[in-house]
Amino acid sequence: MKSLTRSNYSGALQNPKRGHLDLLCAFAPLREFLLIVCLIQIVHFANVARAENWDRFRGPNGAGQSDAEGIPSEWKTENFLWRMPLPGIGHSSPVIWDGRLYITSADGDTREQIIQAYDAIGGSLLWERRVDAGSYSINGLNSYASSTPAVDAHHLYVMWLANGRVMLAAWTHDGDEVWRRDIGGFEEEHGFGKSPVVVDGLVCVANDNETDSAIVALDALSGDPRWHILRASGITPFATPCVLDPDAEKIQLLALSTASGLSAIDVQTGQVAWHGLKDELPLRTVSSPIVAGGLIFVSCGQGGNGKLTIAARPGNAQVGPREVYRLEQNIPNVPTPVVAGDLLFLWHDRGVVSCHDVGSGRQLWRNRVGGDFHSSPVRIGDRIFAASRAGEVVVLRAAPEFQLLARNVLDEPCHATPAVAENRLYVRTESTLFCIGSPVSAKD
């Protein structure tokens, strides 16, 4: 490339038509540098924008990860930025998009599903909608609003059970219903609790259950069906799908069930790319799959105890997923694991937490924090937050040595997983929504 000299600079002045080309060539290295800087800034702001939204159960791709700042470990009065009473009861988790928080509850008498939108910063109620649901059998630890919605730039997607049928509907961010679809039948004595996910313009639902099992994908804008995969029926799973690699050219949805094992599905075509681990997962899959360190982590268990967690390499067109290692002590049944760097944290239902090396599974520490947990832990910076069923939020250091940082008591039952956005933590107990943060660092 040309360098800018006195001669070609003066030539540019004397012959503008030719000189402009010379100047562009002379400044090519600078242009390339500025282009790189711009691309870096675009990627940075895209990542920031993504981090500001909590779009599904456990946030982006179900990983339970946030680098938010200003959320204290120990909560004082001034850290409760706002709290709002919720109608009815619910175990679903909040989702957040562009400063709006969405949550569902259920009326204890009529079983109506109550969908609400809040200003995530100020806490004011923006709108409320109610839909008929009807009664059905549930476990005493479940609720009639245990399905966490999903949200994207266009719509809020809410799922519920009505007369034995799974219903999925889309609302605009202003509360106008756009479409409603019958996903299929559902039968399970413990009740309903499945959650949708939005992937590559499609709303995907893993409706595995004791009858009429299928995975379906609908166009997120129109609600039109895109594909429908029949699945083996059996023990109902409650695991929420995730994506193997959100940045891949062909995005694969990871779905987990006892009857079918772990499956990778091409999101755009609905074709099963690979599947396996069916025989290795004999019990109910409640904990959701996560991806970290090139591995997929899946679990199964029953009766408040996990049986095992398997770390597996992804499969391909020729072979299914390959087990790298398995963990069989203090495995959670309901809470989904969380990763911090190269550390894997397993938070057992009965309050025993263990830390492992992601790549090898080697246990680094195990400690009892007490309490019973259905909420899944989330990582915020270098800390792990988890809410107990009694409403105590325990905070640990995300480190290779055990360190208890705080216990924050909310004095109300909690089954929901916290959400993080705008440098604030949102905790939903059965009938109250809390916003936690620092008055200084929280965005106004």
C-alpha positions in Angstrom: 0.0 0.0 0.0 1.1 3.6 -0.6 2.3 5.7 2.2 1.3 9.4 2.3 4.2 11.5 1.1 4.5 15.2 0.3 4.4 14.5 -3.4 1.2 12.4 -3.5 -0.4 14.8 -1.1 0.3 17.8 -3.4 -0.8 15.7 -6.3 -4.1 15.2 -4.7 -4.5 18.9 -4.4 -3.6 19.5 -8.0 -5.6 16.6 -9.5 -8.6 15.9 -7.2 -10.0 13.1 -9.3 -6.8 11.1 -9.3 -5.7 12.6 -5.9 -8.7 11.2 -4.0 -7.7 7.7 -5.0 -4.1 8.3 -4.0 -5.3 9.7 -0.6 -7.6 6.7 0.0 -4.7 4.3 -0.8 -2.3 6.3 1.3 -4.7 6.2 4.3 -5.7 2.5 3.7 -3.9 1.3 6.9 -5.7 3.9 8.9 -9.1 3.0 7.3 -8.6 -0.6 8.1 -7.7 0.3 11.7 -10.8 2.4 12.0 -12.9 -0.3 10.5 -11.6 -2.8 13.1 -12.3 -0.3 15.9 -15.9 0.2 14.6 -16.5 -3.5 14.4 -15.2 -4.0 17.9 -17.5 -1.3 19.1 -20.5 -2.9 17.3 -19.7 -6.3 18.8 -19.2 -4.7 22.3 -22.5 -2.8 22.2 -24.3 -5.9 20.8 -23.0 -7.9 23.7 -24.0 -5.2 26.1 -27.5 -5.0 24.6 -27.8 -8.8 24.9 -26.6 -8.7 28.5 -29.3 -6.1 29.4 -32.1 -8.5 28.4 -33.1 -11.7 30.3 -35.1 -13.4 27.6 -36.0 -16.8 28.9 -35.6 -19.2 31.9 -32.2 -18.5 33.3 -31.4 -15.7 30.8 -29.5 -16.0 27.5 -29.3 -19.6 26.4 -30.4 -20.8 29.9 -26.8 -20.3 31.2 -27.7 -18.2 34.2 -24.8 -15.8 33.5 -24.4 -12.0 34.1 -21.6 -9.6 34.5 -23.8 -6.9 36.0 -22.2 -4.5 38.5 -23.6 -2.8 41.6 -25.7 -5.7 42.9 -24.6 -6.1 46.5 -24.0 -9.5 48.1 -25.6 -8.5 51.4 -28.9 -6.6 51.1 -29.8 -3.6 53.3 -32.9 -1.5 53.2 -31.6 0.9 50.6 -30.8 -2.1 48.2 -34.5 -2.9 47.9 -35.1 -0.4 45.0 -38.7 -1.5 44.8 -41.1 -4.3 45.6 -44.5 -5.1 44.2 -47.2 -7.5 45.4 -48.2 -10.1 42.7 -51.8 -11.4 42.3 -52.3 -15.1 43.1 -49.4 -17.5 43.3 -46.6 -18.4 40.9 -43.3 -20.2 40.5 -42.4 -18.8 37.1 -39.3 -16.6 36.7 -39.3 -13.0 35.4 -38.1 -12.2 31.9 -36.9 -8.8 30.8 -36.6 -6.9 27.5 -35.6 -3.3 26.9 -36.5 -2.2 30.4 -39.8 -4.1 30.7 -40.2 -7.0 33.0 -42.8 -9.7 32.4 -44.1 -12.2 35.0 -47.0 -14.7 35.2 -49.2 -15.7 38.2 -52.3 -17.8 38.7 -55.5 -17.0 40.5 -55.9 -19.6 43.3 -59.6 -19.8 42.9 -60.3 -19.5 39.1 -56.9 -20.8 37.9 -56.7 -17.9 35.5 -53.3 -17.2 34.1 -52.3 -13.6 35.0 -49.8 -12.0 32.7 -48.2 -8.7 33.8 -45.7 -6.2 32.5 -43.8 -3.9 34.8 -41.4 -1.0 34.3 -38.2 -2.8 35.3 -36.6 0.4 36.6 -39.4 2.1 38.5 -41.6 -0.9 39.3 -44.9 0.5 38.0 -47.4 -1.9 36.5 -47.8 -1.3 32.8 -50.5 -3.8 31.9 -52.2 -7.0 33.0 -54.0 -9.7 31.0 -55.9 -12.7 32.1 -56.7 -16.0 30.3 -58.7 -19.0 31.3 -56.8 -22.1 32.2 -58.9 -24.5 34.3 -57.9 -26.9 37.0 -55.7 -30.0 36.9 -53.7 -32.2 39.2 -50.5 -30.8 40.6 -47.8 -31.7 43.1 -48.0 -29.8 46.4 -44.7 -28.1 45.5 -45.9 -27.0 42.1 -48.1 -24.1 41.1 -50.6 -23.2 38.3 -48.1 -20.7 37.0 -44.7 -22.5 36.8 -44.0 -21.9 33.1 -41.5 -19.1 32.6 -42.3 -17.0 29.5 -39.9 -16.1 26.7 -39.5 -12.7 25.1 -37.8 -11.2 22.1 -37.8 -7.8 20.3 -41.3 -8.4 18.9 -43.4 -10.4 21.4 -43.8 -12.0 24.8 -44.6 -15.7 24.6 -46.6 -17.3 27.4 -47.4 -21.0 27.8 -50.0 -22.6 30.1 -52.1 -25.8 30.4 -55.9 -25.6 29.7 -58.2 -28.7 29.8 -55.2 -31.0 29.1 -53.9 -29.0 26.2 -50.7 -26.9 26.1 -51.5 -23.4 24.9 -48.9 -20.9 23.6 -49.8 -17.3 22.9 -47.9 -14.2 21.8 -48.5 -10.7 23.1 -46.9 -7.4 22.0 -44.8 -5.5 24.5 -47.9 -3.3 24.9 -50.2 -6.2 25.9 -52.0 -6.9 22.6 -52.5 -10.6 21.8 -51.2 -11.4 18.4 -51.7 -15.1 18.1 -52.6 -18.2 20.2 -52.0 -21.9 19.3 -52.8 -25.3 20.7 -49.4 -27.1 21.0 -50.7 -30.5 21.9 -51.9 -32.7 24.7 -50.2 -33.0 28.1 -50.6 -35.5 30.9 -48.6 -35.5 34.1 -49.7 -36.0 37.7 -47.2 -33.5 39.1 -48.7 -30.7 37.0 -47.3 -28.3 34.3 -44.1 -26.4 34.2 -42.6 -26.4 30.8 -41.1 -23.2 29.3 -40.8 -22.0 25.6 -37.6 -20.6 24.1 -37.1 -18.4 21.1 -34.3 -19.4 18.7 -33.5 -18.0 15.3 -37.0 -16.5 14.8 -38.8 -19.6 16.0 -40.6 -20.3 19.3 -39.6 -23.8 20.3 -41.5 -26.0 22.8 -40.3 -29.4 24.0 -43.7 -31.0 24.9 -42.4 -34.4 26.1 -44.8 -36.0 28.6 -46.7 -39.2 29.3 -48.8 -38.9 26.1 -48.7 -37.0 22.8 -45.0 -36.1 23.1 -43.5 -33.8 20.5 -41.1 -30.9 19.9 -42.7 -28.1 17.9 -41.5 -24.9 16.4 -43.7 -22.0 15.4 -42.9 -18.8 13.5 -42.4 -16.2 16.2 -44.1 -13.4 14.3 -47.1 -15.2 12.9 -47.5 -18.3 15.1 -47.6 -20.5 12.0 -46.2 -24.0 12.5 -42.7 -24.6 11.0 -42.0 -28.2 12.1 -43.3 -30.9 14.4 -41.2 -33.8 15.7 -43.0 -36.8 17.2 -41.2 -38.1 20.3 -41.4 -41.2 22.5 -43.7 -40.7 25.5 -42.7 -41.7 29.0 -41.6 -40.0 32.3 -42.4 -36.3 31.8 -39.2 -34.1 31.7 -39.3 -30.5 32.9 -35.9 -29.5 31.4 -35.9 -26.4 29.2 -34.0 -26.7 25.9 -30.9 -24.6 25.1 -28.8 -24.1 22.0 -25.5 -25.9 21.4 -23.8 -22.9 19.8 -25.7 -19.6 19.3 -23.1 -18.4 16.9 -23.0 -21.5 14.7 -24.0 -21.3 11.0 -26.5 -24.1 11.6 -28.1 -23.6 15.0 -28.9 -26.8 16.9 -31.5 -27.0 19.7 -30.6 -29.4 22.6 -33.6 -31.2 24.0 -33.5 -33.6 27.0 -35.9 -36.3 28.1 -35.9 -39.7 29.8 -37.7 -41.3 26.9 -35.5 -39.9 24.1 -32.2 -38.9 25.9 -30.3 -35.9 24.5 -31.2 -34.7 21.0 -29.7 -32.0 18.8 -32.2 -30.6 16.3 -31.5 -28.3 13.4 -33.7 -25.4 14.3 -34.5 -24.3 10.7 -35.3 -27.7 9.3 -36.5 -29.7 12.3 -34.1 -32.5 11.4 -32.5 -34.5 14.3 -28.8 -34.0 13.8 -27.8 -36.6 16.5 -29.1 -38.1 19.7 -28.0 -40.4 22.5 -27.6 -41.0 26.3 -31.0 -42.5 26.5 -29.9 -45.5 28.5 -27.6 -43.4 30.7 -30.5 -41.2 31.9 -33.0 -43.6 33.4 -34.8 -41.1 35.7 -36.8 -37.8 35.3 -34.9 -34.9 33.7 -35.9 -31.8 35.6 -32.6 -29.9 35.6 -32.0 -28.2 32.2 -29.0 -28.8 29.9 -26.2 -26.3 29.8 -23.2 -25.9 27.5 -19.7 -24.9 28.8 -16.1 -25.7 28.0 -17.1 -27.6 24.9 -19.2 -30.0 26.9 -23.0 -30.5 27.4 -24.1 -31.1 31.0 -27.2 -33.1 31.6 -28.8 -34.7 34.7 -31.5 -36.9 36.0 -33.0 -37.8 39.3 -36.1 -38.3 41.4 -37.7 -37.5 44.8 -35.6 -34.5 45.6 -32.3 -36.2 44.7 -30.3 -36.2 41.5 -28.9 -39.5 40.4 -26.1 -38.3 38.1 -24.8 -35.5 36.0 -23.1 -36.4 32.7 -20.6 -34.2 30.9 -20.7 -35.1 27.2 -19.0 -34.1 23.9 -21.5 -33.1 21.2 -22.3 -35.7 18.6 -22.3 -35.4 14.8 -23.9 -37.0 11.8 -22.0 -40.3 12.5 -22.1 -40.7 16.3 -24.1 -39.5 19.2 -22.9 -37.5 22.2 -19.9 -39.1 24.0 -19.7 -39.2 27.7 -16.5 -37.6 29.1 -17.2 -38.0 32.8 -20.1 -38.4 35.2 -20.7 -37.2 38.7 -22.8 -39.2 41.1 -22.6 -37.5 44.5 -24.7 -34.6 45.7 -26.3 -34.2 42.3 -29.2 -31.7 42.1 -32.6 -32.9 40.9 -34.4 -29.6 40.2 -31.7 -26.8 40.2 -29.7 -26.5 37.0 -25.9 -26.2 37.4 -24.1 -23.0 36.7 -20.5 -22.4 35.4 -18.1 -19.6 36.3 -15.0 -19.7 34.0 -13.6 -23.2 34.4 -15.6 -24.0 37.5 -18.8 -26.0 37.6 -21.2 -25.5 40.6 -23.8 -28.1 41.5 -26.4 -26.8 44.0 -28.3 -29.7 45.5 -32.0 -29.5 46.3 -31.1 -30.0 50.0 -28.5 -27.3 50.3 -25.2 -29.0 49.6 -23.1 -27.1 47.1 -20.1 -28.6 45.3 -17.5 -27.0 43.0 -15.8 -29.0 40.2 -13.3 -28.5 37.4 -15.4 -28.1 34.2 -13.0 -30.1 32.0 -12.3 -33.1 34.3 -15.1 -33.1 36.8 -12.6 -33.1 39.7 -14.2 -31.9 42.9 -12.6 -28.9 44.4 -14.8 -28.5 47.4 -18.2 -29.4 48.8 -20.1 -27.6 51.6 -23.5 -27.5 53.1 -25.2 -24.2 53.1 -28.6 -25.5 54.4 -32.1 -25.0 53.1 -34.2 -26.6 50.4 -33.9 -25.3 46.8 -36.0 -25.5 43.6 -34.6 -22.2 42.3 -31.5 -22.5 40.0 -28.3 -20.6 40.9 -27.1 -17.7 38.7 -23.6 -16.3 38.4 -23.2 -12.5 38.7 -19.6 -11.4 38.3 -17.5 -13.5 40.7 -20.5 -14.6 42.8 -23.2 -17.3 42.8 -26.8 -16.4 43.9 -29.4 -19.0 44.8 -32.8 -18.6 46.4 -34.1 -21.3 48.8 -37.7 -22.4 49.0 -38.0 -20.6 52.3 -37.0 -17.3 50.6 -33.4 -17.0 51.7 -31.0 -15.9 49.0 -27.6 -17.4 49.6 -24.5 -15.8 48.0 -21.2 -17.6 47.5 -17.9 -16.7 46.0 -17.5 -18.3 42.5 -14.1 -19.5 43.4 -12.1 -22.8 43.8 -12.3 -22.3 47.6 -15.6 -22.2 49.5 -16.6 -18.7 50.7 -20.1 -17.8 52.1 -20.7 -14.1 51.4 -24.2 -13.5 52.6 -27.6 -14.8 53.5 -30.5 -12.5 52.6 -33.9 -13.3 54.0 -37.1 -12.5 52.1 -39.5 -14.3 54.5 -41.7 -15.7 51.7 -41.6 -19.0 49.8 -39.6 -18.9 46.6 -39.3 -21.4 43.8 -38.4 -19.1 40.9 -34.9 -18.4 39.5 -33.7 -14.8 39.8 -33.3 -12.6 36.7 -30.6 -10.0 36.1 -30.8 -6.9 33.9 -29.8 -3.2 34.0 -27.4 -3.8 36.9 -30.4 -5.0 39.0 -31.4 -8.4 40.4 -35.1 -9.4 40.3 -36.3 -12.0 42.7 -39.8 -13.4 42.5 -41.2 -15.1 45.6 -44.6 -16.7 45.4 -46.5 -13.4 45.5 -44.0 -10.6 45.6 -41.6 -9.2 43.1 -38.4 -7.6 44.4 -35.9 -5.4 42.6 -32.4 -5.4 44.3 -29.5 -3.1 43.4 -27.4 -0.2 44.4 -29.1 3.2 44.3 -25.8 4.6 42.9 -24.9 2.1 40.2 -28.4 1.1 39.2 -29.5 2.8 35.9 -32.1 5.5 36.2 
